[in-house]
């Protein structure tokens, strides 16, 4: 968004982003209109007894967080805090908020923003920004506090931001 406002975003990037947003919106709208799919989605997300119960878990998580907003309930105690030992939030930001409190949540948001900012500084920024954005979007429906894929992605971005060598062996400064 910053690059769009400052004029540093290329027309190709805007077109690609718009195509992804429009395509995802069309697929979501069509999927919602299929009664069988709509019923499956509602059944799977509705309540704990009939499916994953994400809606119930998220509401219970927010209630647990409201009781311990600053320090949280402790690492890996989400299930115990909502009265369902062994359950996870299926939402990484919410899990961080409930288990670590507001300070941990702010650090998580800072980490996500930092990863996205770093992705814009790589040599292959279009791809890394897309992957980082997709990863953090995916965390809204999955519990991924410890996920090797994210650390691999960060390592690849760190390597990709290093100085590039041209054919003469001299370092080139990244643009």
C-alpha positions in Angstrom: 0.0 0.0 0.0 2.9 2.3 0.8 4.5 1.7 -2.5 1.2 2.3 -4.3 0.8 5.7 -2.5 4.4 6.8 -3.2 4.3 5.8 -6.8 7.0 3.1 -6.6 4.7 0.3 -7.4 4.8 -1.0 -10.9 1.7 -1.4 -13.0 2.4 -5.1 -13.4 2.4 -5.5 -9.6 -0.9 -3.7 -9.3 -2.5 -5.7 -12.1 -1.3 -9.0 -10.5 -2.6 -8.0 -7.1 -5.9 -6.9 -8.5 -6.3 -10.2 -10.4 -5.6 -12.2 -7.3 -8.1 -10.2 -5.2 -10.8 -10.4 -7.9 -10.2 -14.1 -8.6 -10.3 -15.0 -4.8 -13.5 -12.9 -4.5 -15.2 -14.7 -7.4 -14.2 -18.2 -6.1 -15.5 -17.3 -2.6 -18.8 -15.9 -3.9 -19.3 -19.0 -6.1 -18.5 -21.3 -3.3 -20.9 -19.6 -0.9 -23.7 -20.1 -3.5 -23.3 -23.9 -3.6 -25.7 -25.1 -0.9 -23.7 -28.3 -0.2 -20.4 -26.5 0.2 -22.0 -23.8 2.3 -23.5 -26.4 4.6 -20.1 -28.2 4.9 -18.3 -25.0 5.7 -20.9 -24.0 8.3 -20.9 -27.5 9.8 -17.1 -27.6 10.0 -16.6 -24.2 11.6 -19.8 -24.0 13.6 -19.4 -25.7 16.9 -16.9 -27.9 18.7 -19.2 -31.0 18.7 -19.9 -31.0 15.0 -16.6 -30.0 13.5 -13.5 -27.9 14.2 -15.6 -25.4 16.0 -13.4 -22.4 15.1 -16.1 -19.9 15.8 -16.7 -21.4 19.3 -13.0 -21.7 19.9 -12.3 -18.1 18.9 -15.1 -16.8 21.1 -13.9 -18.9 24.1 -10.3 -17.7 23.4 -11.3 -14.0 23.5 -13.2 -14.7 26.8 -10.1 -16.4 28.2 -7.9 -13.5 27.1 -10.3 -10.9 28.7 -9.6 -12.6 32.0 -5.8 -12.3 31.6 -5.2 -9.5 29.1 -1.6 -8.5 30.1 0.2 -11.8 30.9 -2.1 -14.3 29.1 -2.7 -17.9 30.3 0.7 -19.3 29.6 2.4 -21.1 26.7 0.4 -24.1 25.4 -2.4 -23.4 27.8 -5.1 -22.3 25.3 -7.1 -25.5 25.7 -7.0 -25.6 29.4 -8.0 -21.9 29.6 -11.2 -22.6 27.6 -12.0 -25.8 29.4 -11.0 -28.1 26.5 -7.5 -29.5 27.3 -5.6 -30.4 24.2 -7.5 -27.9 21.9 -5.8 -25.2 19.9 -7.2 -21.9 18.7 -6.8 -22.7 14.9 -5.8 -19.0 14.7 -2.2 -18.1 15.4 -2.6 -14.4 16.3 -5.5 -15.3 18.7 -3.4 -18.1 20.2 -0.5 -15.7 20.8 -2.9 -13.2 22.3 -4.5 -15.7 24.7 -1.3 -17.5 25.7 1.1 -14.5 25.9 -1.2 -11.6 26.5 -1.0 -8.2 24.9 2.8 -7.8 24.9 3.3 -11.1 23.1 0.6 -10.2 20.6 2.2 -6.9 19.8 5.6 -8.7 19.3 3.9 -11.1 16.9 2.3 -8.3 14.9 5.7 -6.5 14.8 7.3 -9.8 13.6 4.7 -10.2 10.9 5.2 -6.6 9.8 9.0 -7.0 9.9 8.8 -10.2 7.8 6.6 -8.4 5.2 8.9 -5.3 5.1 12.0 -7.6 4.8 10.3 -9.4 1.9 10.0 -6.1 0.0 13.8 -5.7 0.2 14.7 -9.0 -1.4 15.9 -9.5 -5.0 12.7 -11.4 -5.8 10.3 -9.3 -3.8 7.1 -10.1 -5.8 7.4 -13.7 -4.9 8.5 -13.3 -1.3 5.8 -10.7 -0.5 3.2 -13.1 -2.0 4.5 -16.0 0.1 4.8 -14.0 3.4 1.3 -12.5 2.8 -0.1 -16.0 2.1 1.6 -17.4 5.2 0.3 -14.8 7.6 -3.2 -15.1 6.0 -3.1 -18.9 6.5 -2.3 -18.3 10.2 -5.8 -16.9 10.7 -7.2 -20.4 10.4 -4.4 -22.6 11.6 -2.3 -22.8 14.8 1.3 -22.4 13.5 3.3 -21.0 16.4 6.2 -23.4 15.7 6.3 -24.0 11.9 9.5 -24.8 10.1 8.3 -23.4 6.9 8.3 -19.9 8.2 11.9 -20.2 9.4 12.9 -21.6 6.0 11.2 -18.6 4.3 13.0 -16.2 6.6 16.4 -17.9 5.9 15.7 -17.7 2.1 14.9 -14.0 2.3 18.1 -13.4 4.3 20.2 -15.1 1.7 18.3 -13.4 -1.1 19.0 -9.9 0.3 22.8 -10.4 0.2 25.0 -8.6 -2.3 24.7 -10.0 -5.8 27.8 -10.6 -7.8 28.1 -9.6 -11.5 30.1 -11.6 -14.0 33.3 -9.7 -13.1 33.0 -10.8 -9.5 32.4 -7.3 -8.1 29.6 -6.8 -5.6 26.5 -4.9 -6.8 24.4 -2.9 -4.5 20.8 -4.2 -4.3 18.3 -1.9 -5.8 
